[in-house]
């Protein structure tokens, strides 16, 4: 991953959030404040704008700047959580073109940041339920020698499966936890948007691999 790929990843995430804004809002309206789609759309639009004339030369710098933009532009829980994830990943990511193992390690650091900030664990019906299996799949792919595109595709599939698995869960964190048993039967919006994040990475890595 180089700085251009990191920018492409975040631009793809911004486009995905805009396209899925209404679905994320619908999911959040069922068990939250109903603002997840709008907040993330505003946040990743700010990320795209911040990176448009960005002078960062490493992917780590790109991710740190993106995280800062999210934290400054998005209220509620989603801005700090996504901002923390990207900043932690960026700070862990050294060099101008780290390989799949280094990217996997960096996103592990991002997950650790999310868990430390939100206090969530797998099974709590949060973004962690998509982020954790995605990171596990990314690490496994890197350990097996897969390139970033292949490892990211496996991570995206794992994140999507993790998001779907939140439907029968009873929320134990966040606003949804106040609903008790009524939180079951709904996909967690944070897990759904996390699946978009990893799919955007896979798509960006695929496009980079196809470039001449």
Phi, psi and omega in degrees: 000125173250183183297323180295320178294321177299318178295318179298320178301311184288328174294321177294323177295318178300316179295320180294319180295319177299316180293327184257011184306313183294321179294318179296322177295318179297316178299317182287331178295331182287325186225008182217214183271350180078017184242008186296316180297313181295318181296314181292323178298315177297318183294312183283338169294320176295323177298312180301317180294320181294329183269352184297320178242033184283138179261013181297140182249356178231154179297328178299317178296320178300314183292322178296317180295319179298317179299319179296320179296319179297314182297324183280337188253343188242128176273187180068204183273331191293321180297306178300322182290309178293321178298318178296318180300313182289320179294318179296318178296316181297319180293332180277340189269106183259150173092168184278335183211067180294152181271184183303321180296317180292322177295318178298317178297320180295319180287335170297318176297323176297316177298317178301322178295317178298315182293322179293321182287314185266344180072017184268153177232162174306137182097354180274357181067061178220184177299337179299329182291341172260323184293316184297310178294330177295314179296320179299317180292321179296315178297318180296317179298316179297319180295331180273000177091012179291151173284173186297321182299314181293316179296322180291324176297318177296321179295319180296319178296319180293322178295317179297319178295320178297321178296314179298327182291347178283345185305310182278357184286153170263124185295137178240001179221154174075187183300325181300333182295337179292341182278347181061228182296339179290348177282347179286155179089004181230139175287137179291129183294326178293322176293322179296317180288330175296323176299324177296321181299315182283329174294322177297321177297315180297316181296317179295319179293322176298314181296321179296324179290335180274346184293144180291000000 
